[in-house]
Amino acid sequence: MVVLIDQALSSAPVARPRHPEKAGRPDTPRLPKPAWLRVRAPGSVAFAETMQIVAEQRLHTVCQEAGCPNIGECWEKRHATMMIMGAICTRACAFCNVATGLPKALDAAEPKRVADAVAQLGLDHVVITSVDRDDLADGGADHFAQTITAIRQAQPTATIEVLTPDFLRKDGALETVIAAQPDVFNHNLETVPGLYPRIRPGARYFHSLRLLQRAKELDPQIFTKSGIMVGLGETRDEILQELDDMRSANVDFLTIGQYMQPTLKHAEIKRYVDPAEFEDLKTIGKAKGFLLVAASPLTRSSYHAGDDFARLRAARRAATQAR
């Protein structure tokens, strides 16, 4: 109530909170960051050039909006992950730094601008993600499809990876995206099912799992991919069960990374997972039948995505020849 009075009496404009739903929450503890999570600050010429192209095309990137720790390394290689449909999400996940609220109308020119940026950056492999758009009848599926088509026209040799929302209660949305023929369909489960009410309250674990399974059913040749964060309070047994769930859904590529707390209002980090434990999970994942597993403290969905896609194709060829 005091905040409202202060805003009404002040003549200065008041910035909208990035996470209004979290503003009233008590601060959560923040663990000191271990040495293995240190990253080099961005500042190369290539980084600046990537930033300029993104700015000139008036695009959003998940690298910036989610505060990715790998932005310096990736942008130095001119690898930016485009985030379409605006920078405001209709969900309020406890782990995510993307702004929450009511999004603006879709920009019909955005697919072409994304494609132009992909061509300017000279990308061989591009990752396209988005905010959740529960306000749209199709969840933004057609906008994804238009973006894929535009990239195919502007950069025909590029392979395309989409990291989509869950399209919860959006009948036909997944079919629209798959019909546009991306090379990789990615949807992150994010955490174990027992933590969904606290960490991912707007989503449903088995719906997300079924989305991944359905993508493979619609196009058996597509690569499917999903990722989880660790350090949120999950147990080892819960992680291993989730890996089994993913394999039951025929997920090809698994990513596992350390959860990083964006602000004191976000979900707290329960523990930092040692690099040796990530190596152990990578070994287990391969044994369970994933074609590829990327697991490290700094692993994120689109981290080294182009190199990983080449390895993914090679792993499928090797598996096919071994039959």
C-alpha positions as CSV (number, residue, x, y, z in Angstrom):
1,M,0.0,0.0,0.0
2,V,2.8,2.4,0.8
3,V,4.4,1.7,-2.5
4,L,1.2,2.7,-4.3
5,I,1.0,6.0,-2.4
6,D,4.6,6.8,-3.2
7,Q,4.1,6.1,-6.9
8,A,1.0,8.3,-7.0
9,L,2.7,11.3,-5.4
10,S,6.0,11.0,-7.2
11,S,6.4,13.1,-10.4
12,A,9.3,10.9,-11.6
13,P,8.4,7.9,-13.8
14,V,8.4,4.6,-11.9
15,A,10.0,1.6,-13.6
16,R,7.8,-1.5,-13.8
17,P,9.3,-4.3,-11.7
18,R,10.8,-7.0,-13.9
19,H,9.3,-9.7,-11.7
20,P,6.2,-8.1,-10.0
21,E,5.0,-11.5,-8.7
22,K,8.3,-11.9,-6.8
23,A,8.6,-8.4,-5.4
24,G,6.9,-9.2,-2.1
25,R,8.7,-12.4,-1.4
26,P,11.4,-12.5,1.3
27,D,15.0,-12.7,0.1
28,T,16.4,-16.2,-0.3
29,P,19.9,-17.2,0.8
30,R,22.6,-17.0,-1.8
31,L,25.5,-19.5,-1.6
32,P,29.0,-18.2,-2.4
33,K,29.9,-19.2,-6.0
34,P,32.6,-21.8,-6.3
35,A,35.7,-21.3,-8.4
36,W,34.6,-23.6,-11.2
37,L,31.7,-21.3,-12.0
38,R,33.9,-18.3,-12.8
39,V,33.6,-17.0,-16.4
40,R,35.5,-14.4,-18.3
41,A,33.8,-11.0,-18.7
42,P,32.7,-10.2,-22.3
43,G,34.6,-7.6,-24.2
44,S,36.0,-8.8,-27.5
45,V,35.5,-7.1,-30.9
46,A,33.4,-10.1,-32.1
47,F,31.2,-9.8,-29.0
48,A,30.5,-6.1,-29.8
49,E,29.8,-6.9,-33.4
50,T,27.2,-9.5,-32.4
51,M,25.6,-7.1,-30.0
52,Q,25.4,-4.5,-32.7
53,I,23.7,-6.8,-35.2
54,V,21.1,-7.9,-32.5
55,A,20.4,-4.3,-31.6
56,E,20.1,-3.1,-35.2
57,Q,17.6,-5.8,-36.0
58,R,15.7,-4.9,-32.8
59,L,15.8,-8.5,-31.5
60,H,15.7,-10.1,-28.1
61,T,18.1,-12.9,-27.1
62,V,17.7,-15.3,-24.3
63,C,21.4,-14.7,-23.7
64,Q,20.6,-11.2,-22.4
65,E,17.1,-11.7,-21.0
66,A,18.0,-14.8,-18.9
67,G,21.4,-13.5,-17.9
68,C,23.3,-16.4,-19.3
69,P,26.8,-16.8,-17.9
70,N,28.1,-18.0,-21.3
71,I,27.2,-14.8,-23.2
72,G,30.8,-13.7,-23.5
73,E,32.1,-17.0,-25.0
74,C,29.1,-17.5,-27.3
75,W,28.8,-14.0,-28.7
76,E,32.6,-13.9,-29.3
77,K,31.8,-16.8,-31.7
78,R,28.8,-14.8,-33.1
79,H,26.4,-17.4,-31.6
80,A,23.3,-15.6,-30.3
81,T,20.1,-17.5,-29.3
82,M,17.2,-15.5,-30.7
83,M,14.2,-15.1,-28.4
84,I,11.1,-14.4,-30.4
85,M,7.6,-13.0,-29.5
86,G,8.9,-10.3,-27.2
87,A,10.7,-10.2,-23.9
88,I,7.7,-10.5,-21.5
89,C,6.6,-14.0,-20.5
90,T,3.1,-15.0,-19.3
91,R,4.6,-17.5,-16.8
92,A,6.3,-16.8,-13.6
93,C,8.8,-19.7,-13.1
94,A,10.8,-19.4,-9.8
95,F,14.1,-19.9,-11.6
96,C,13.8,-17.7,-14.6
97,N,15.1,-14.1,-15.1
98,V,12.9,-13.3,-18.1
99,A,10.4,-10.5,-17.3
100,T,6.8,-11.5,-16.4
101,G,3.6,-9.7,-17.4
102,L,1.3,-9.1,-20.3
103,P,3.1,-9.3,-23.6
104,K,2.7,-7.0,-26.5
105,A,1.1,-8.0,-29.8
106,L,3.2,-10.1,-32.1
107,D,5.5,-8.3,-34.6
108,A,4.8,-9.6,-38.1
109,A,8.1,-8.4,-39.3
110,E,10.1,-10.2,-36.6
111,P,10.7,-13.5,-38.5
112,K,12.4,-11.7,-41.4
113,R,14.6,-9.7,-39.0
114,V,15.6,-12.8,-37.2
115,A,16.5,-14.4,-40.6
116,D,18.5,-11.3,-41.6
117,A,20.4,-11.4,-38.4
118,V,21.2,-15.1,-38.9
119,A,22.5,-14.3,-42.3
120,Q,24.6,-11.4,-41.0
121,L,26.1,-13.5,-38.3
122,G,26.8,-16.3,-40.8
123,L,25.4,-18.9,-38.5
124,D,25.6,-22.6,-39.6
125,H,23.3,-23.6,-36.7
126,V,20.8,-21.3,-35.1
127,V,18.7,-21.7,-32.0
128,I,15.3,-20.0,-31.8
129,T,13.5,-19.9,-28.5
130,S,10.7,-17.8,-27.1
131,V,8.8,-16.6,-24.0
132,D,5.6,-18.4,-23.1
133,R,2.7,-16.8,-24.8
134,D,-0.4,-18.3,-23.1
135,D,-2.3,-15.2,-24.3
136,L,-2.2,-16.5,-27.9
137,A,-4.6,-19.1,-29.3
138,D,-1.7,-21.2,-30.7
139,G,0.9,-20.3,-28.1
140,G,2.9,-18.7,-30.9
141,A,3.4,-21.9,-32.9
142,D,2.7,-20.2,-36.2
143,H,5.2,-17.4,-35.4
144,F,7.8,-20.2,-34.8
145,A,6.9,-21.7,-38.2
146,Q,7.2,-18.4,-40.0
147,T,10.6,-17.8,-38.4
148,I,11.9,-21.2,-39.5
149,T,10.7,-20.5,-43.0
150,A,12.3,-17.1,-43.1
151,I,15.6,-18.5,-42.0
152,R,15.5,-21.2,-44.6
153,Q,15.1,-18.5,-47.3
154,A,17.8,-16.2,-45.9
155,Q,20.4,-18.9,-44.9
156,P,19.5,-22.1,-46.7
157,T,22.4,-24.1,-45.4
158,A,21.8,-23.3,-41.7
159,T,20.4,-26.0,-39.5
160,I,17.6,-24.9,-37.1
161,E,17.0,-25.8,-33.5
162,V,13.8,-24.6,-31.8
163,L,13.4,-24.4,-28.0
164,T,9.7,-24.1,-27.5
165,P,7.3,-23.5,-24.7
166,D,5.1,-26.4,-23.6
167,F,2.0,-25.2,-25.7
168,L,-0.2,-26.2,-22.7
169,R,-3.8,-26.4,-23.8
170,K,-2.9,-25.3,-27.4
171,D,-4.2,-28.0,-29.6
172,G,-2.4,-28.3,-32.9
173,A,0.5,-26.0,-31.9
174,L,3.1,-28.7,-31.9
175,E,2.0,-30.0,-35.2
176,T,2.4,-26.5,-36.7
177,V,6.0,-26.3,-35.5
178,I,7.0,-29.8,-36.6
179,A,5.4,-29.2,-40.0
180,A,7.9,-26.4,-40.6
181,Q,10.7,-29.0,-40.3
182,P,13.2,-27.7,-37.7
183,D,16.3,-30.0,-37.4
184,V,16.1,-30.1,-33.6
185,F,13.0,-29.9,-31.4
186,N,13.9,-28.9,-27.8
187,H,11.7,-28.5,-24.8
188,N,13.2,-28.3,-21.4
189,L,11.7,-30.3,-18.5
190,E,13.8,-28.0,-16.3
191,T,13.6,-29.9,-13.0
192,V,12.2,-33.1,-11.5
193,P,8.4,-33.5,-11.2
194,G,8.4,-33.2,-7.4
195,L,9.7,-29.6,-7.7
196,Y,7.2,-28.4,-10.3
197,P,4.8,-26.8,-7.9
198,R,7.5,-24.7,-6.4
199,I,9.8,-24.1,-9.4
200,R,7.6,-24.4,-12.5
201,P,4.1,-23.9,-11.2
202,G,2.5,-23.0,-14.6
203,A,3.7,-26.2,-16.3
204,R,2.8,-29.9,-16.0
205,Y,5.6,-32.4,-16.0
206,F,3.8,-35.2,-17.9
207,H,2.4,-32.8,-20.5
208,S,6.0,-31.6,-21.2
209,L,7.2,-35.2,-21.4
210,R,4.4,-36.1,-23.8
211,L,5.2,-33.1,-26.0
212,L,8.7,-34.4,-26.6
213,Q,7.4,-37.9,-27.3
214,R,4.8,-36.5,-29.7
215,A,7.4,-34.5,-31.6
216,K,9.2,-37.7,-32.4
217,E,6.0,-39.5,-33.4
218,L,5.2,-36.7,-35.8
219,D,8.7,-36.7,-37.3
220,P,10.8,-39.8,-36.5
221,Q,13.8,-38.2,-38.1
222,I,13.8,-35.1,-36.0
223,F,16.3,-34.8,-33.2
224,T,14.6,-34.2,-29.8
225,K,16.3,-32.6,-26.9
226,S,15.6,-31.6,-23.3
227,G,17.4,-30.3,-20.4
228,I,17.3,-30.0,-16.6
229,M,19.0,-27.9,-13.9
230,V,20.5,-29.3,-10.8
231,G,21.0,-27.7,-7.4
232,L,17.4,-26.9,-6.7
233,G,16.9,-29.6,-4.1
234,E,16.3,-32.6,-6.3
235,T,17.7,-36.0,-5.2
236,R,19.9,-38.3,-7.3
237,D,17.1,-40.9,-7.5
238,E,14.8,-38.3,-8.9
239,I,17.3,-37.3,-11.5
240,L,17.8,-40.9,-12.6
241,Q,14.1,-41.5,-12.8
242,E,13.7,-38.4,-15.0
243,L,16.4,-39.6,-17.3
244,D,14.5,-42.9,-17.7
245,D,11.3,-40.9,-18.4
246,M,13.1,-38.9,-21.2
247,R,14.4,-42.1,-22.7
248,S,10.9,-43.6,-22.6
249,A,9.8,-40.5,-24.7
250,N,12.7,-41.2,-27.1
251,V,14.6,-38.0,-26.3
252,D,17.9,-38.0,-28.2
253,F,19.9,-35.3,-26.5
254,L,20.1,-34.4,-22.8
255,T,21.6,-31.3,-21.2
256,I,22.3,-30.9,-17.5
257,G,23.6,-27.7,-15.9
258,Q,23.9,-25.9,-12.6
259,Y,21.0,-23.7,-11.5
260,M,22.1,-20.1,-11.1
261,Q,20.0,-17.8,-8.9
262,P,19.2,-14.6,-10.8
263,T,18.2,-12.5,-7.8
264,L,17.5,-13.0,-4.1
265,K,13.8,-13.1,-5.0
266,H,14.2,-16.2,-7.1
267,A,14.4,-19.8,-5.9
268,E,17.5,-20.4,-3.8
269,I,20.4,-22.6,-4.8
270,K,20.3,-25.6,-2.4
271,R,23.8,-26.7,-3.5
272,Y,26.5,-26.3,-6.1
273,V,27.1,-29.6,-7.9
274,D,30.7,-30.6,-8.2
275,P,32.0,-31.1,-11.8
276,A,32.8,-34.7,-11.0
277,E,29.1,-35.4,-10.4
278,F,28.3,-33.9,-13.8
279,E,30.7,-36.3,-15.4
280,D,29.1,-39.1,-13.5
281,L,25.6,-38.1,-14.8
282,K,27.0,-37.8,-18.3
283,T,28.3,-41.4,-18.1
284,I,24.9,-42.6,-16.8
285,G,23.0,-40.7,-19.5
286,K,25.1,-42.3,-22.3
287,A,24.5,-45.7,-20.7
288,K,20.8,-45.1,-20.6
289,G,20.8,-44.6,-24.4
290,F,20.9,-40.9,-25.1
291,L,22.7,-40.2,-28.4
292,L,24.4,-37.2,-26.7
293,V,24.7,-35.9,-23.2
294,A,26.1,-32.4,-22.3
295,A,26.6,-32.1,-18.6
296,S,28.7,-29.5,-16.7
297,P,28.2,-26.6,-14.3
298,L,27.9,-24.1,-17.2
299,T,25.9,-26.2,-19.6
300,R,22.8,-24.5,-21.0
301,S,20.4,-25.5,-23.7
302,S,22.1,-23.7,-26.5
303,Y,25.6,-23.8,-25.2
304,H,27.9,-25.1,-28.0
305,A,24.7,-26.1,-29.8
306,G,26.3,-26.0,-33.3
307,D,29.2,-28.3,-32.3
308,D,26.8,-30.5,-30.4
309,F,24.5,-30.8,-33.4
310,A,27.4,-32.1,-35.5
311,R,28.1,-34.7,-32.8
312,L,24.5,-35.6,-32.6
313,R,24.3,-36.4,-36.3
314,A,27.5,-38.4,-36.1
315,A,26.2,-40.4,-33.1
316,R,23.0,-41.3,-35.0
317,R,25.0,-42.4,-38.1
318,A,27.2,-44.6,-35.8
319,A,24.2,-46.1,-34.1
320,T,22.5,-46.8,-37.4
321,Q,25.6,-48.5,-38.8
322,A,26.0,-50.6,-35.7
323,R,22.5,-52.2,-36.1
